[in-house]
């Protein structure tokens, strides 16, 4: 197996005569978006490692669901609610009534604009705020993560699978659900103030985190994590996600805008669930990084991850870090987030990493990421819409120069109205220094740096990729 793995990696690194022909064709078309789209639509793409379940389903899916369930909608605010009883105000109506009136198409269009970036004009909300607010609307289509939601999630995951296969993806690692329904322990709230006072004193902070962990462990967190792991595994199995052509694995997560005790409880639950499930392969940290709570507690979160790495050494962590840019936060707040995610939290992969150029001792950080094989997840459409960072403002060339492993990902394809093909098209058009051989390496990286736990499965996917690249490149032999 090791021989196959090494041989396939060598194929991606060295290329072939066919690959050289494709390189020539690629150079000739890289300013033509239509030709690039056809090229990348058909190119094998490996995996999408930065992929959020709720944001990757297109708004049409959610809208079809709320119409099918005939939920309530507020004609003015477009808020959607469940329940049989009509909300108190007169401006609420059922979707079935809109259909009878002939107004359903109008409201479907309005929801599309509210639940995604479709036809975004910048008049209602700033771009980043509009993006993050979309996620608050998706919960109306389903309840908490319980057995009642199994069919709903199976259908959603199968939609993502079908789209991925169409785009010649072999693997998705999706941030799926977090552990919930645990009973809060009211007496633990006093830890919030203590942790914040100690955030610049690592010794005291870690001691308090240890004390808090022991208290949380006494509650029902392990039972909740066990149930969560069982549900994820059941959904995955019953939906028939994995087959000879495709594999999906999951991350769970904690939300960084929560109070420290709540965040830590989510983190522990996620790690316990990943430790128990064969399909949950990692834990992440989500929510806007520039949020007041996120900024205030960032250091605390990093030490919580460090502490938990010792408790759950087998569980990998991908971490949204450096999803910031000049003007979004104070300049000094751009200088340490990625560094701390790498040096304190021990992240296995970094998501976004847009502010890398502003980091203290950036060159040492880049060298460490290369040395420690910490891959960077590049999300071009997402960074452009949320942060307004694109072209040579984007640090992908900096990561490339220092040979940090790069993977190309979609982030939230449904909200952003994009797909993985478009990410490669943008890559080719905007960064002429990145060659076809580099792109093949990124595709290989998306499997090599995935959190797939089975070495044999990684080797199998890489072998399939190599075979499919040979077929793909043979089309351009005469070019």
Long-range contacts (C-beta under 8 A, 24 or more apart in sequence): 1-455, 1-456, 1-459, 4-459, 4-462, 4-463, 5-455, 5-458, 5-459, 5-462, 8-444, 8-459, 8-462, 8-463, 8-465, 8-466, 9-444, 9-448, 9-462, 11-466, 11-469, 12-440, 12-441, 12-443, 12-444, 12-465, 12-466, 13-441, 15-437, 15-440, 16-470, 16-473, 18-470, 18-473, 18-474, 18-476, 18-477, 19-436, 19-437, 19-440, 19-469, 19-473, 21-473, 21-476, 21-477, 21-478, 21-479, 22-436, 22-472, 22-473, 22-476, 22-479, 23-435, 23-436, 23-437, 24-479, 25-476, 25-479, 26-428, 26-435, 26-436, 27-436, 28-479, 30-428, 30-429, 30-432, 31-429, 33-425, 33-429, 36-424, 36-425, 36-428, 36-429, 37-421, 37-422, 37-425, 40-421, 40-424, 40-425, 40-428, 41-167, 41-168, 41-421, 42-168, 42-472, 42-475, 43-168, 43-424, 43-443, 43-469, 43-472, 44-168, 44-170, 44-443, 44-465, 44-468, 44-469, 44-472, 45-167, 45-168, 45-169, 45-170, 45-408, 45-420, 45-421, 45-424, 45-443, 45-446, 46-169, 46-170, 46-171, 46-443, 46-444, 46-445, 46-446, 46-447, 46-461, 46-465, 47-169, 47-170, 47-171, 47-172, 47-173, 47-407, 47-446, 47-447, 47-450, 47-461, 48-164, 48-169, 48-171, 48-172, 48-173, 48-409, 48-410, 48-420, 48-446, 49-173, 49-318, 49-349, 49-375, 49-377, 49-407, 49-409, 49-446, 49-449, 49-450, 50-318, 50-351, 50-377, 50-379, 50-407, 50-409, 50-410, 50-411, 51-160, 51-172, 51-173, 51-174, 51-175, 51-409, 51-410, 51-411, 51-413, 52-174, 52-175, 52-286, 52-411, 52-412, 53-156, 53-157, 53-160, 53-174, 53-175, 53-176, 53-177, 54-135, 54-138, 55-134, 55-135, 55-138, 55-411, 55-412, 55-413, 55-414, 55-415, 55-416, 56-160, 56-174, 56-410, 56-412, 56-413, 56-414, 57-138, 57-156, 57-159, 57-160, 57-414, 58-116, 58-413, 58-414, 58-417, 59-111, 59-112, 59-115, 59-116, 59-118, 59-414, 59-415, 60-112, 61-156, 61-159, 61-414, 62-115, 62-137, 62-138, 62-140, 62-141, 63-108, 63-111, 63-112, 63-115, 65-141, 65-142, 65-152, 66-95, 66-140, 66-141, 67-95, 67-99, 67-104, 67-108, 69-141, 70-94, 70-95, 70-96, 71-95, 71-140, 73-98, 73-107, 75-107, 78-107, 78-110, 78-111, 78-114, 80-111, 80-137, 80-140, 81-140, 82-140, 82-143, 115-415, 116-414, 116-415, 116-416, 116-417, 117-385, 117-415, 117-416, 117-417, 118-417, 127-385, 127-386, 127-388, 128-288, 128-290, 128-328, 128-386, 128-387, 131-385, 131-386, 131-412, 131-415, 131-416, 132-287, 132-288, 134-415, 135-415, 144-180, 144-181, 145-177, 145-178, 145-180, 145-181, 145-228, 145-231, 146-181, 146-231, 147-231, 150-231, 150-234, 150-235, 150-238, 153-177, 153-235, 153-239, 154-235, 154-238, 154-239, 157-235, 157-236, 157-239, 157-241, 157-248, 158-239, 158-241, 160-248, 161-241, 161-246, 161-248, 163-419, 164-246, 164-420, 165-245, 165-246, 167-419, 167-420, 167-421, 168-468, 169-246, 169-420, 170-245, 170-246, 170-247, 170-447, 170-461, 170-464, 170-465, 171-246, 171-247, 171-248, 171-249, 171-446, 171-447, 171-450, 171-452, 171-461, 172-247, 172-248, 172-249, 173-248, 173-249, 173-250, 173-251, 173-281, 173-282, 173-450, 173-451, 174-248, 174-249, 174-250, 174-251, 175-250, 175-251, 175-252, 175-253, 175-284, 175-286, 176-232, 176-250, 176-251, 176-252, 176-280, 177-228, 177-232, 177-250, 177-252, 178-252, 178-253, 178-254, 178-255, 178-266, 178-269, 178-270, 179-221, 179-224, 179-225, 179-228, 179-252, 179-266, 179-269, 179-270, 179-272, 179-273, 180-224, 180-228, 181-224, 181-227, 182-219, 182-220, 182-221, 182-224, 182-265, 182-269, 183-219, 183-220, 184-262, 184-265, 185-215, 185-216, 185-218, 185-219, 187-215, 188-212, 188-215, 188-216, 188-261, 189-259, 189-261, 191-260, 191-261, 192-259, 192-260, 192-261, 195-260, 195-261, 195-297, 195-300, 196-260, 196-296, 196-297, 196-300, 199-297, 199-299, 199-300, 199-303, 200-299, 202-303, 205-300, 205-303, 206-303, 206-306, 206-307, 209-264, 209-303, 209-304, 209-307, 210-307, 212-261, 212-264, 213-264, 213-268, 213-307, 213-311, 216-261, 216-264, 216-265, 216-268, 217-268, 221-265, 221-268, 221-269, 221-272, 222-272, 224-269, 225-268, 225-269, 225-270, 225-272, 225-273, 225-276, 226-272, 226-273, 226-276, 228-252, 228-269, 228-273, 229-272, 229-273, 229-274, 229-276, 229-277, 229-280, 230-276, 230-277, 232-273, 232-277, 232-279, 232-280, 233-277, 233-278, 233-279, 236-279, 247-452, 247-457, 247-461, 248-279, 249-279, 249-280, 249-281, 249-282, 249-450, 249-451, 249-452, 250-277, 250-279, 250-280, 250-281, 251-280, 251-281, 251-282, 251-283, 251-284, 251-318, 251-451, 252-280, 252-283, 252-284, 253-283, 253-284, 253-285, 253-286, 254-283, 254-284, 254-285, 254-286, 255-285, 255-286, 255-287, 256-285, 256-286, 256-287, 256-289, 256-291, 256-293, 256-294, 256-297, 256-298, 256-301, 257-287, 257-288, 257-291, 257-293, 257-294, 258-293, 259-293, 260-297, 260-300, 260-304, 263-297, 263-301, 263-304, 264-304, 267-304, 267-305, 267-308, 268-308, 271-308, 271-311, 271-312, 271-315, 272-312, 274-312, 274-315, 275-312, 275-314, 275-315, 278-453, 281-316, 281-450, 281-451, 281-452, 281-453, 282-315, 282-316, 282-317, 282-318, 282-348, 282-451, 283-315, 283-316, 283-317, 283-318, 284-317, 284-318, 284-319, 284-320, 284-351, 285-319, 285-320, 286-320, 288-323, 289-320, 289-321, 289-322, 289-323, 289-324, 289-337, 290-324, 290-328, 290-329, 295-329, 295-333, 298-337, 298-340, 299-340, 299-344, 301-345, 302-340, 302-341, 302-344, 302-345, 303-344, 303-345, 305-344, 305-345, 305-346, 305-347, 306-344, 306-345, 306-346, 309-345, 309-346, 316-348, 316-349, 316-451, 317-345, 317-346, 317-347, 317-348, 317-349, 318-347, 318-348, 318-349, 318-350, 318-351, 318-377, 318-451, 319-345, 319-347, 319-349, 319-350, 319-351, 320-351, 320-352, 321-347, 321-350, 321-351, 321-352, 321-353, 322-350, 322-352, 322-353, 322-354, 322-355, 322-356, 322-359, 323-351, 323-352, 323-353, 323-354, 323-355, 323-383, 323-386, 323-387, 324-354, 324-355, 324-387, 325-354, 325-355, 325-387, 325-388, 325-389, 326-358, 328-387, 331-358, 334-358, 334-359, 335-359, 335-360, 336-360, 338-365, 339-365, 342-368, 342-369, 342-372, 342-374, 343-368, 347-374, 348-374, 348-375, 348-451, 349-374, 349-375, 349-376, 349-377, 349-407, 349-449, 350-374, 350-375, 350-376, 350-377, 351-377, 351-379, 352-377, 352-379, 352-382, 352-383, 353-377, 353-395, 353-399, 354-383, 354-387, 354-389, 354-394, 354-395, 356-395, 356-398, 356-399, 357-395, 357-398, 362-398, 363-402, 366-398, 366-399, 366-402, 366-404, 367-402, 369-399, 369-402, 369-404, 369-405, 370-402, 370-403, 370-404, 370-405, 373-405, 373-449, 374-404, 374-405, 375-404, 375-405, 375-406, 375-407, 375-445, 375-449, 376-404, 376-405, 376-406, 376-407, 377-407, 377-409, 378-406, 378-407, 378-408, 378-409, 378-423, 378-427, 379-409, 379-410, 379-411, 379-423, 380-408, 380-423, 380-426, 380-427, 380-430, 381-410, 381-411, 381-416, 381-418, 381-422, 381-423, 381-426, 382-410, 382-411, 382-412, 382-416, 385-416, 390-430, 391-430, 394-430, 396-427, 396-431, 396-434, 397-431, 397-433, 397-434, 400-431, 400-433, 400-434, 400-438, 405-445, 405-448, 405-449, 406-441, 406-442, 406-445, 407-442, 407-445, 407-446, 407-449, 408-442, 408-446, 409-446, 440-469
